[in-house]
């Protein structure tokens, strides 16, 4: 098998990458400006191949980044490689931060409108790409404005929709409070003081992890939301304590911050709480989780009755969404599954904030809408949120560009994409065959959206 990999790499590189001799060493022209309060950056190389990549960045906490030069690519190596090979790059910093999907739609389109007046001429085609929340923005741009984009590359994106991500966070938090702090003042939704709420959540989390019973219930809270038991180095399948530690680390470093602190910003923007868990069967959610075995082992070790705790969850009062806030989050943004341009999504398999399960929901929605021939999905075997290497990022871009150039998908199997990535000599690559889990809430939501 390894004998043909160099040949595959060479053929794919020749097909996807223009000859280096076509490009000069002239530094790209860079324009930084402001449109309606949104900073932007545009970089155009000489010569330019007339393809423009419009990058949408991820979530930034309000009060940060407003005066910075906005990113036009996910990392500096990918940025300069693309410029060196004739691609123009652009990106808006958005006029607001936080869950600013509404503003990002406006600001990115305004940047495209402004581009033609910058003296470079109009692009022959525009590719939308972005990471994390920017991946969600990418799916929205290509769905709502397919005439303006030739293709889309959502990376580590919230492609199951905003409701899916925030409901998944709510699931874990609901189990956490119901089993570990039912009498506390911890707020799941309707958060008044996010700083105090997050501080309380963090102290309760630390206290819970100090006991075997607490660790078992923390594992259950993570498992019903399918938070992976993998944060840094991958624990062995039999290392239940290591899996629980990884889930705890996701909570302590990222998930609880979003759920118990940043949720307040979302609620203010949406005009109420957009999340719900009415009707959710947490026993079934656990059955679908990749970490059910970890939960069962930790419950046995702690001397706890898992069936009893699941019954407690079944009887606990549920959270209902505010209809106005729910409509806002559906508008900014929830896919309907219809895509009219080629889309390649990329996700790490060990992402505990935006689950790789999102990709299953998105694929189900696209398939139900009848547009699955336009979609391909790739997975990288690594823990972390948006932890792609430059070689993986560039291989993904080139694979999508190849589809746009030829009108058909080339090889998107991991062995082919790894060969392309490795031939670029900008770092390692770990594309892998991977099937995301059927996290019930995300998957059923995807199928329903695709039929709507």
N, C-alpha and C positions, 0 to 999 in steps of 0.2 A: 504493500500500500504506500509506503513512504517513497518508493522509487519514482512514482509519478507526480509527487507533490511539487518538486521544482518546476516540472514542465507545466503543470496547471497554473502555478504562480506566474510564470513568465507569459503564458498565453493571456491570462486575465489582466495582468499589468499592461501588456501591449494593447489590449482592447480598451482598457479603461483609462489609462494615464497618457496624456499627450507627451510627445517626445520633449525632453528637457531642452533641446536646442531651439524649440519654438519660442522660448521665453528669454527675456533679457534679465539683467541683474539690476534694473532700475527699481528703486524703492517704490512701493505702492503709494498712490495718492490717498491721503487720509483726510476726511472731513468730519469734524465734530461740531454739533450744533444743538439747537433746541426747537422743538415744535410743540406749541401749546403746553409748555411746561415739561415736556418729555425730552431728555437728553438723548442724542443718537450718535452713532458712529458709523461711518461708511468707509470702506477701504477698497480701492480699485487698483489692480496691478496693471503693468504695461508689458506686453500686450494683454488684453482682456479677452477671454473666450466667450463673453456675452452671457455667461451664466452667473446669476446673483443668488447667493445663499442668505436668506433672511432668518436670523437667529433670535429665538425667544428665550430669555433667561428664566430661571426658576424663582421660587418664592424668596422674597427679601423682606425682612421685618420692617415695618414702617419706621421711618426716621433714619434709615441707612441707605446709602448708595445713590441718593438723589443728585449729588454733585459729581459723582464719579463718571469716568468715561465708560459707557455701557459695553458689555462684552459683545463681540461679534462672532464668537465661536466658543465652544466649551472649554478649550485649553489652549495655551500659547503655541504648542507644537503643531496641533492641527490647524490653528489659525495661519501660521506662517507657511506650512506645507501647501495649504490650499491657495494662498496668495502666490506662492512661488510657481504654482501650476496653473495660473491663469484665472482663478475663480475670484469674483468680487464678493465681499462680505459686508453685511449690514446688520444692525441691531438697535432697537430702541431700549432705553432704560425704563420706559413707562412713566406716565405722569403721576402715578401713585405707586406705593409699595404695599405689601400685604397680598391678600387674595385679589389682585388687581387684574383679573382676567378681562373684565369689561373694558377697562382702560387700555389694556394691552391690545385688544382687537382694534380699537380706534387708532392707537399710536403706531402700531406696525403698518397698518394700511396708509396712515398719513405719511409715514416714512417712504413707503413705496411711491406714493404720489409725489413726494419731494425729490426722489432720486433723479427723475428725468430732468430736473432743473439744475442739477449740480455740474453739468458740463460733460458728462461721460456718455451721454446717449442712453437710450432705453435698452434694458436687457432683452435678450432673445427668449429667456425663460427665467423663472424665479422658483427656487426650491425653498419651502418652509421647513425649518428644523428647530429643535429646542429640547431642553432637558427639564425633567421634573414637572413643575407647574407649566414650564415652557413647552413640555411635550403635550400637555392638555391644550395650551394655546395653539400649538401647531395643528392638532386635530380639528380645532374650531375654525382656524383660518382656511384650511383646505376644504372643510365641509361647507362653510358659509359662503366662501368666495372661490369656488373651483376654477373660475375663469381667469384668476390672477396668479395661479400657482400651477406649475407643471408636475409637482410631486411633493411628498412630505416625509420627514424623518423624525418622528417622536422618539426621544431617547429617555429611558427610565421615566416614561410619562404617565400621568394620571389618566390613562386612556379609557379606563372604565367609567370615567366621569367624576366630577367633583363629589357628587353624592356618595359614590362608592368609597372613595378615600375617607371622607369624614364619618360615614357610617361604620367603616371598619375600625377607625379609632374609637368611636363610641362603644362598639362591642367590647373591646378589651377593657375600657374604662368602666363600663357598666358591671362587668364581672368583678373587676378589682374592687369597686366600692361595695357591691352587694355582698361579697364574701369576706372582705378584709376590713372594711370601714363603714358598715351600714349606718351607724349612728353618728358619723362625723358630719361636719358642715361642708365637706368637699362637694363642689358643684360639677356636674357632668355637662350641663348646658345652662344657659341663662347666667353666665359668669359675670359677676359685678366687679370684682377686684382680681384681675388675672394674676398679679404678682403674688398675692396672698394664697390664691387657689393653687398655683403651681408649687409654692413653698410647702403647703400642706400635703399635696400629692407626693412630693419628693420625700418628705419625712415619713409618710405612711408606707411608701415603697421601701425605704431603707429599713424600717421596723419590720415589715413583713418578711424581708429576705433574711432576717436574723433567726428565723425558726424554720424547722422542717415543714410545718403546716403552712406557713406563709409562702415558702418556696413552691410548694405543690400548687397552691391556689394562684400564685403568680404565673406558673406555667400554664394553668388552665386558662387564665385571662388572655395570655398571649396566643395560645393554641386556637381558641375560638375565632380569633382574628387572623390566624395563620401567620403570625409573626415568626420568621424563621429562627431556628435555634443555631444561628451561625452569624457571628459578628466580625470576628477577626479570622483566626485560624479555625478551620472546620473541625468541630468535635467528632470523634468516632460515633458511629450509630449507637453504640452501647453506652456512651458517655452521657447519661441523662443529666448529671449535674452540670456538665459543660454546656449542654443545650439550654438548660434553664438559665445559666449565667449569661449566655449570649442574648437570650430574650430579655432578661433583666437589663442588660446593657443597652439594648434598643430602647427600652422604656426610659431608662435614666438619662440617656444622652439625646434622644430625639423625639420619640413618640409621645411621651407625657408632656413635653414642651409644646408640641402642636396641640394636643388634645385638651390640656388643662390651662394653657396660657394663650396660645395664638388663636384658639377657637373664639375668644372674645372679639378679636378683630374681625373675624368672619361674620360673627353675629351682628356686629354693628353695621357692617357693610350690607348684609342681607336683610336687615330689619327684623331679626329674630333668629330663633334656632331652626336650621334647615335639616337637622338630623333626626332619625327615628330608629326605634328597634321594636315597635309593635309587631307582634306575630312571629318574631324570630325564635326559632327552636335551637337553643344553644347546645343541646345534646346532639342534634344533627350536625351542627357546625363543628363540634368536636370530632364526630365520626369522619368528616371530610378533611380534617387537618392532617398535615404531614407529621405532626408531633403528638398525636394521640398516645403513642407508646410511651413517650417521655412523661406525659401527664399521669398515665396509669401507674408507671413505676414510682414516681414521686409520691403519689397518693398512698400506695402500698407502704412505702418506706416511712411515711408520716403517720400511718395508722388512721387515715381519713377515709370516709365513705364518699366516693365520687358520685354515686347515684343520688345520695342525699343532697350534695351540693348542687347538682344539676336540677334537682327538684326545687331547691331554694331559688335558683335563678328563674325557673319556670313560673314561680308564684310572685316574683318580685315585680313591683309596679314598673311599667315601661315608660319610655320617653316618646312623646309625640312631636312631630315637626310643626312649626308654624307655617301655614299654607303660603303666605307671602314670601317668607324666607326660602321655602322649598322651591318656589317658582323662580326665584332669583338664581339659586344655585343650579337649577336645571338650565337656565338661560346662559349661565357663565361657569361651567359649560357641561352639557350632556350630549354625547353623540347620538345620532339616530341610526348609525350603522351604514349610512349611504356614503360611499366615497366615489369620486369621479376621476381621480388621478392616482397614479401608483403611490403606494405607501409602504415603507419599510419601518417596522418598529424594532427597537433594541432594548433589552432589559438584562440586568444582572439577576442571577438566580437566587441570591441571598440578600434581597432588598427588603428591609423590615419597615420602611416608611411607606413607599409606594410599591405594593406587592407585585411580584411577577404574575400573580393571579389576575391582575388587571388585564394582562394581554389575552388571557383566555376569554374574559368577558367581552373585550373589544372584538376579538376574532369571531365570537358567537354572534355579536350584533351585525358585523359586516357580512357574515355568511347568511344570516337570516334575511338581510337586505338584498342578497343576491350579488354582492360585489366582491366576493372573496378572491376572484382572479386578480384583482388589483393589489392584494395585500400579501406581504411576506413578513415573517417575524423571526428575529434572531435573538439568541440568548448567550450571555457570557457567564461562565462558571466562576463567580466571585461574590464575596460578601460585600455589602455596602450599597449606599444609594448613589447612583450615577458614578460609580467608580470605574469607568472605562479607561483603558489606556488610549493614547493617541492613535496607535495602530488600529485598534478596534473601531474607534470613531471614524478614521479615514476609510477603512475597509467598508464600513456601512455607507458612507457617502458615495464611494465609488461604485458600490453595488447598485444603489439607487440611480446614479448617473448612467450606468450601463443600461438599466431598464429604460430610461428616458431616451438614450441615444439609439437603441435598437428596436424599441417597441415591444420587447419581450424580456422576461426575467431570465438572467443568466443563472449560474449555480449559486444557490443561497445556502447550501448545506454547510455545516460547520467546517468540514475539512477544506472546502474551497475558500471560505471566508478567512480561515486561519492562514491559508497559503497566501492570499492577497495581502493580509495584514503583515505577515512576517517578511514578505518581499519588499515592503516599504522601508524596513530597517529603522523604525522609530519606536520600537518597544515590543513587548510580548503580546500575545493574543490568546484568548481562552474561549472561543466560541464552542458551544456544546449543544448536543441534542437534548432538548428539555421540554417536558410537557407540564405546564402550570397546573396547579390543583384546581378542582372544582369548588372554590369557595362559594357556597350556595347563594349568598346575597348578591355577589358580583355577577355570577354566571346567569342566574335567572333574570337579573336586571338587563344584562347584555342581550339575551334572547328576546325579551319583551321589547327593548328599544329597537332592535332590528326589524321587528314585525310591525312597528308603529308607522 
